[in-house]
């Protein structure tokens, strides 16, 4: 049995824990110090803290926490204040020489705190914070490059998006009213926020990664939340810039394929038996969708597109997002009206109607309803019908709002996906 170095009601530390945590603390100081010393050499600047200094500071934080338990909490506080004061004096000296950057000084204080965290057992959290610190420190040139390329319009639109997301959206009432209690301001606001956010993220990714990779990545990320919103955003983008139609088709089809994975995730969480029942069927649909997506992606890489095309258009299309929000409300009213009129006449018909607006809600509902093996076949078919219904809606949005070139891509892509879904439904 390990001997306890510290054994109190609130804290225990064995010899083995002490050695392991000490090694971790030294490693944290060495990694952050290595980055700071390398940055100083690269920029040919003088830095008061290198590898050794950071290791010493982390170890000082490590021991300060132990002093808190072994001797006197006031002594630990004195050590902490001393470190901050010495760091502040160093900044004052460097600032008086015209070097006003305080990155190294703040890194030193953070390193001291990480040493304290490690000593009391928060090893994983300390390592995670170390990674974040090192990434931010090493990304200095990247941040400068990005900031230097941001236009006034893009900054203004980013501020508008932040205001909407943080100052307006949280205060929307989360209550249902209107016909069939189907209108919820918070949900509608979320749809508008999501749609405008997908468009803004897509614009940023296209600008910094190029139209091909940027649109594909934004389609993948958006598809994890709402493939319908992705379809709306990139269908409009293809009409604004027909040269981007192939890339927009890739994003739309990728998002639609990931929608199938969302169905599998929800069924896995709420009904593992139903998940096993529909796994192979939906995997067939997913493979078909991703195969078409990767085929289009490989073809569009062969095309040369003028990067200036992605500089056109609005970074934040709030007008288009509000229009999509109105469409969402209309579809929601139609769905609820049909469901109210039909009642419980058929789960399959209800699933097809519900899939017109949302795939997640019907997936969770059906997963909770499927309670015994006799119902699994019906439940699985209901989810597949909802998936097909939702796919047809997205196809309709793409055909209506997209360019002629995009329509041709979607005819082929969605044709294959729907055919695979129908074959899976039959067999």
Secondary structure, DSSP 4 states (H G I P E B T S, - for coil): -PPEEEE-SS-EEEHHHHHHHHHHHHHHHHHHHHHHHHHHHHTT---S--HHHHHHHHHHHHHHHHHHHHT-HHHHHHHHHHHHHHHHHHHHHHHHTT----HHHHHHHHHHHHHHHHHTT-HHHHHHHHHHHHHHHHTHHHHHHHHHH--HHHHHHHHHHHHIIIIIGGGS---EESGGG-EEHHHHHHHHHHHHHHHHHHHHHHHHH-HHHHHHHHHHHHHTT-HHHHHHHHHHHHHH-GGGHHHHHHHHHHHHHHHHHHHHHHHHHH-HHHHHHHHHHHHHHHHHHHHHHHHHHHHHTTS---GGGGGSS-SS-HHHHHHHHHHHHHHHHHHHHHHHHHTTS-HHHHHHHHTTT-SHHHHHHHHHH--SHHHHHHHHHHHHHHHHHHHHHHHHHHHHHS-HHHHHHHHHHHHHHHHHHHHHHH-
